Amino acid sequence: MQPVLSVEDVRWLEQRLDAAGVSLAELMERAGTATAREVMRLLDEGLAPVESVAILCGYGNNGGDGWVAAQLLQDKGYEVCVVTPLEPASIKSDLARAVAERAQKADVPYLVLPAEDELNELLFSADVVVDALLGTGFYGEPKAPFDDWIQRTNISGARVLAVDVPSGLNAQTGEAASCTVRADATITMLTLKPGLVGDAARDVCGSLRVAPLADPDEVLSLAMDAGPVAWVVDTPDYIDVLVPYTSCVDKFSRGNVLVVGGSKRYVGAAVLAARAAARAGAGYVTLAVHAPIVPVVQSHVVEIPVVGMPYDEEKGCFSAEACEPLCKLARGSAAVVVGPGMTVGPSTMQVVQALLGCDVALVVDADALNCLARLSDGRLDESPELIRREKPLVLTPHRRELGRLVGQADEPPATLTEAIEAARRLTWAVGGSELCVVAKGATTACVDVERALLPTPGPVALATAGSGDVLAGLLGASLAKATTTLDNEDLALLCAMACETHGHAGSMAAERFGTRGVMAGDVADALGLATDMLEEQATVIDDVDA
């Protein structure tokens, strides 16, 4: 796993390295060297012969990295030109000024505030443009001349390398300014920052590489001391939660899942969750819906038993009388998924409470989450007794649902870091390892009491109605299959693996139907292949690493 540190903690890490003997000046030299190497890698990957590299440098230490890279690239025989808003001697940062003046003495060509035609000629003829303008301290909107330089870089047609963070992207929050560099690759220093793995980053960072700048083990140790905001999960990490393969199984030992949901208005949500659980490898899936919609549901899931439950005819949902038979079904299952299409009302709130009291792994999704919000008056973090239990509990809110759970209904979390903070209020309030909050978004975080794990995000094709129901069913199957082997401390990792499988399935569906043509059922149908692929990747990579 790769740690993700806040911008403030990265500065602390730099100071600790400085105290340990790796000076800030040396860190700049190493950052510039890493940048130069990444430029050469990009040039080596290109089909056209190398002609030139344009390096855009700002006022601070990010610009200093660019000046170091410029001199190194020139020494290697590349045609280099630096674009700068100031003469080297006028740069305020002591470190950046020193390396800029050194590059000047080495006859590295540079342009100070070039005219429009001159800048266009340079950028449009460059093979690679290096963005070393604004760095990790930036927030807000880029100002002149950088806004113009960014716009021209984006339309230049050159391959673009961002140093530490694409200029215009907030390295802490992941919010992108209206004028942000769209990089083909980003080389970030020391560790990942939250903004580089957040929502907008997927559009502007390109491929992402980390340059540790010091002994990787030392950097990791210091990062752990700082307390990472999150951890990016690598494929081999999932080996710890893979269920050992065996041919000695039957349909019950492969996992028995109960899905509780549906209503007259939302029949399909529960169907999608049940299909997903079956496609994800659960050997036996039961779908409990209220009685009037049983015939319709049965016509869509002929392989899955559908059980009719008492219902409230006026409300069109489960009645309170459904609690006892649902709990009886739950106690015979390895995992339960509750919520898809269920609707919210006094009786469904009773159903959710009853299932929370059952001694079985539970996934609470969709309307069941909204029931929890009602039961806690919108402050579940202040009523943790509602969800405190011994068996695994997975909550799957998207950001609006998460806001309803923690008193932010009017202003739900808008960024990855805000979503992680809100999810942590829930896990810390409960205080045990049995709870994981899967905070869904363009970048999803699986948050437990100890850490927030970030699986590789899925494609934009997953942004379709019913995709969350599919994920809920997949999570239910994952819990059911691992019921005898799962340690609660690995619950977040298991959830991350399910999210990544969901992403692979989305990619497979997009290959078949096109990015804009994917429906949730297509994702569900690809889950078996996606599960096989991820398990194979994790096993093969782990064997190679070993």
N, C-alpha and C positions, 0 to 999 in steps of 0.2 A: 504493500500500500504506500501511497505517496501523501505526505502531510500537506495540508493547506493552512498557511498561516495568515493572520491579518496583517495588513500593511504595517501597523504599529509594532507587531511582534517581529516582523522581518527586520525592522530597524534595530530592535533589541538584539536580534540574532547577530546582526552585523557588529554591534558593539561588543558582544561576547567574543566573537571571532577576533576582533581587534585586540581585546584584552588577552586573548590566548596566543597572540603573535602573528595573526594574519591581518595586517593593517588595512585601513579603508583604502589607502592608495593601492595596495596590492590587490584588493578585491576589484578595484576598477580596472587594473591591468588584466586580471583574469577574466572579467566580464567582457572587456574589449576583445580578448583573445577568443573567447567562446563565440562572440558575435562574428568575428572574422572567419572562424571555422565553419560556422553555419552558412555564411555567405558562400564560401567555397563549395559547401555541400550542395547548395541550391544551384550554383553555376554548373557543377558536375552533372546534376540531374537534367539540365537544360539540353535541348536539341540543337540550339544555335551556338555558334562559336562565341566565346567570351569577348565582349568589347569594353564594357564599362560598368562601374558601380557608383551610384550616387548615394551619399550619406547625409541625411537631414539631421542636424544637431541642434538641440535646444540650449537653454541657458544653464542647466544644472548638470548633475552627475550622470543623468541619462545621456546627455550630449557628450559628456566626457568619455563614456563607453564607446560612443560613435567615433570620436577622434582617435582613440586607441586602435579601434578596428581599422580605421582609414590608413593609418601609418603601417600597420601590419600587412594589410592587403597590398599597399603600394610596394612594400619590401618583397612581396611574393610575385610582383610583376603585373598586378592588375591595374587597369586604368581607373583611377579613383578621383572623385571630386566631392568635397564637403560643402554643404550649404548651411550657412550659419547666420543668425540675426545680428551677431556682434563680431568685431575683431577679436582674435584670441586674447589679447591683453586686456580686453574690457569685460571678459566673462567673470562674474562675481564669485562663483564657486572656486575655492582655492584648488581643489583637486582637478576639476575640469579645466581650469585655466592653465594649470601646469602641463597637462597632456596636450592641450590644444597648441600651446606655444612650442612644445617639443615637436609636434607634427608640422607646425609652420616652419621650424628650423630644418626639418627633414624634407622641405619643399613639397609637402602634400598640397595639391591645388585646392583652393577653396573660394567660394563666392559669398560675399556679405550682402544680404538682402538683394538678391538678383532681380533684374527687371523681369516682367512677365515673359517676354520672348526668350530671354536667356534661360530662365527656369524651365520653360516648356521644352526647349531644345535639349537640355540636360536630362530631364526626366523621361522624355519620350524616346530618347536614344539609349537609355540605360538598360542593361540586362537585369540588374537588381537594384531596387531602391531600399535603403536601410532607414527605418523610422526610429530615430533616437531623439525624439522631440520632447515629450512631456513626462514620461515615467510614472511611477506608482503614486506620487503625491498629487497627481492631477484630479480635479473634480470640476463639474460645471461644463462650460462650453469653451472650446479653444478660441483664443483671441488672435488678432492679426499679429504677425503674418502667418501664424501656423495654420489657421483655418483655411487660408488660400493654398498653402503648401499641401495640406492633407487632401483637399479636393483634387488638386492637380495630380498628386500621387495616385489617387484612386482611379483616375481615367488614363493614366500613362500607358497601361498595358504591360508594364514591367512586373516581374515577380517582386513581391514586397516582403521584407523581413522586419518584424517589429522587435525592438529591444526592450525586454522586460514586460511591456504591455503595449498594445496598439494605442497610439495617441488618440485621445478622445474617449477611451474606455476607463471607467472608474475601477481601479484595481481592487478596491474594497467591496463595492456593492455590485459590480457588474453592469451598472447602468451605462449606456452608450450615448454620447452626445450626438446631436444631429449631424455633426461633422466628425467622423471617426475613421481612422485608417482601417482599410480592409486588407489584412495581411494574408499572405499565403502561408507564412510560418511565423511563429513567435518563439524567441529564445528568452526564457525568463530566468532570473538569477536566484540562486540559493534554494528556494522552494516555490511551489505554486501559491498563488494568492486567490482569494475568493472570487474576485471579479473575472479571473481567467477561466473559471469553470462554471460561471453563472450563465444565465439565459442568453444575453446578447453576445457573449463571448463566442458562441458557436458560429456566429455570422462573421466575426471580425478577426479571430485569432489564427485561423488556419491550423496547420499542424502545430502541436505545442510540445516544446522540449524544455527540460530543466537543466541548467548548468549549476552544479552544486558549488563551484568556486573554491571548495576546500575539501578535506577528506569527507566523503559521503557519510561515513558512520558518525563522524563528529557533528556534521550538520544535522543528521537525523536525531542524534541524541539531544542536541540543543533545541531542535524543533519540538521534540516531545516535552522538554522542560517548559517550553513556552505555552504548551497546551494548544494543539491545532484546532482551528475552527471546524475542520472536517478532514476526512481521509478519502482520497481517490482510490477506488478498488481496482487492482490489476487482476486479470483473468486467473492467474495461478492461485490467487487468494481463495478462490471458491473451492479449492480441493478440500478445505477443512469442513465443508458442509455438504459435499456430495455424498449421496447415499450409496454405499458399496453395491456394485452390480452383482446380482445372483440370479440364476435360473430357477432356484427353488422358491417360487412365490406363487400366490394365488391372488384373486381379485381383491381380497380383503387385506392381505399383507402388503399390497402395493399402495394402500391408502384408501380410507373410506371417508368421503366428504359429504357433508350435508349443506345444501344451499337454501337459504330462507329469504324469500323476496317476492317481487312481482305484485301487480295490482291490475285492476281493469284498464287503467290508463297506460301503465308501463309493463306490458307483458314481456317484452324482449329482453329487458335488463337481466332478469333472473335466468332466462334461457342462455344468454351469452355467458354468464358466470358459470353455469353448470357445464356448458359445452367446453369452456376453457379448462375447468378442473379436469374433465375427462381427457381432453387433448394433451394436457400437461402431465398425464401419467397416473392420475388417481385410478385405482382399479375398480372402485365402486362409488358412484355419485348418486345421491338422492336429492330431488328438487321438491321443496315444500312450498306450495303456493296456496292462495285461498281458493276455496272449492269451485266457484263459478268459472275460473279461467283454466281449470285442469284440462278440458278437451283441447283447447287451443294450444296450450303448452305441450301436451303430449304429441301433437302433430309435428312439432319442431324438434323434439328430442326423443326419438323412438328407442334409443339405447338406454335412456335414463329413466328410472322409476319416478313418477310424479305423484306426490301425495297431496290430497286436498285437505285444507285446514279450515276450522271455523272462521267465519268472516263477518264483518260489519257491513250489512247490505247498504246502509245509508252512506257510510264513508267509503265503501269500496275497497276495504283493506282487511288485514287480520283483525279478529276480535280478541278480547282478553282471554276468551276460552281456548284460544290456540296455544297459550303458553305451556300448558301441561303436556299436550301431545308433541309439541316442538321440542321441549326439554327431553322427553323420552327418546325421540329420534337423535337428539344431540348426544345423549349419553352413550349411544351405540355407535358414534362416529369418532374418527380420529381428529377431525377438524371441521369447523362450521364457518360458513360465510353468511353473514346477515346484512341485509340492507339494499341490494340492487333493486330499484323500482318499487320499494316497499311503501312509500309515502309516509308522511309524518302525522301522527295523531296520538291521542291518549292511549289507545290500545296497542299501537305499534311501539310506543315508548315502554309499555309493560312487557312486550315481547323481548325487546332489547335487554331490559333489566333481567328478565328471567334467564336468557341465554348467557349473560355475563356471569350469572350465578352457577352455571353448569361447569363441571370439572372437565373441560375439553378446550383444546386450542381454538381460538376464535379470531376471525377477521371481521372487523366492523367497517362497513363501506357505505358510501352514498347516504341514503335517507336514515340509516341507522346512526350515522354520525350526527345528522341533524336532530335525531331523537336525543342523543347525548347532550347536544347543545341546549335543547329545551329542558332536559332533566336537570341541568346544572345552571340554568338561567344564563347561559352564554359564558360561563366561567368554569370550565371543567378543570382548569389548573387549580382552582380553589376548592374543588370538590373531588379530590383524587380517590376518595373511598368508593366512588361509583365504579371505578375501573381497576381497583387494586385487587389482584387475584394471584393464584399460584401458576396456573397454566398460561402458555404464551397468548398474548393479546396483540393484535396488529391493527392499528388505526390507519386508514388510507385517505386522508383528506387532501383535496386540492386546496389551493391557497385561500379561496373564498370560504370553503368549509373549515379550514384551519382557523381563519379569522373568527368564525362564529363560535369556535370552541374556546377561544382565549380572550374574549372580550374585545375583538377587533373587527366586528361585523361590518362596520362602516368604512374602516381602513384596513383591509386584510393585508398580509405580508405581500410586498411588491417585488422583492428580490430574494435570491437564494439565501443570503445571510439572514434576512428578516424571517424567512420561513424556518430556517434552522433554529433561530432564537425562540420562535413561537413554539416549535415542536419540543424544544428542550424544557420549556416551562411545564409541559405536560409530563415528560419523562422524569424530570427532577421532582415534580410534585408527588408522583407515584413512588419514586425512589427505588424501584426494583428492576431487575434485569428481565422481567417477564413482559415488559411493554416495549414495542417498537412503533414509532410513528413514521409512516411512509408519506413524507410531505411531497406530493406530486407536483410536477411543473415541467417546463421545458428541460430543466435539470432537476432531477428528483433526489431527495436526501432521505436516507433511512437512519432515523435518529433513535438511539437508546439512551440509557442513563449515563453511559460512559463516553460515547462518541457518535459522530455523524458520518455515515458512509455514503460516498457518491459513486454509484454504478455508472458505467458508460451510458450516456443518454441515447435514447432511441431516435428514429427519424421523425420528421414533421408529419409523416403519414399517420402517426399515432394520435394526432390532434383531431379525433373524430368521435362522434357520439357513440358511447358503448365501450370505448377503449378501456376506461376505468373498470367497467364490469368484468372485462376479460382479465385484467390484472388481478382483481379480487379473487376470481376463480383460480387463477394460477397460484396466487399466494396460498389459498386454501389447500390446493394439491401439494404444494411444496411443504407445508406444515404436516399434512397427513402422511406423506411419504417418509418424513424425517422424525415422526413422533417418538420412535424408540431410541433414536441416536442423537437428537438435538439437545445441546446444552443451551439453556436460556441466554447465556452470554454470547452465543453465536447467532441469536435471533436476527439481529440487524444484518448480518452477513448473508443469512439465508434469504432475507427479504431483498437485499441488493441483488443477489443472483437471480431471483424471480424478476426483478425489474429489468435486468440486463437481458434475460431470456425474452421478455416482452418486447424489448427493443429489437432484438434479432428477428423475432417473428414479424414485427412491423416492417423491417427491411426486406424480408422475404416476400411479404405480401405486396410491398411497393414494386418489387421486381416483376411481379406477375400482373398487377393491376395499374401500376403507375402511382406516383406519389399522391396525386389528387384523387385517385380512384379507389383507394383502400377504404373498406368498411370494417367495422369491429369484428364481424364474423370471419373475415379473411384473416385477421390477426389470430383469432382463436384457432382456426384450422391449421395455422403454421406453427403452433406451439410445440408439437411433438418433434418436428425437424429442428426447430430452434433449440430445444432442450438438448437433443443429441449433439448438436454442433457445439454448444457452449461447454458441455461436459467433456467432449473430445478435446476442445482447445485447452481447457484447464488441465486435463490430464497430460496431454502431450507437452505443453509448455512446462508443467511442473517436472516431468521426467527429464526434459532437456536441461532445466536449471539444476536439477539434482546431479 
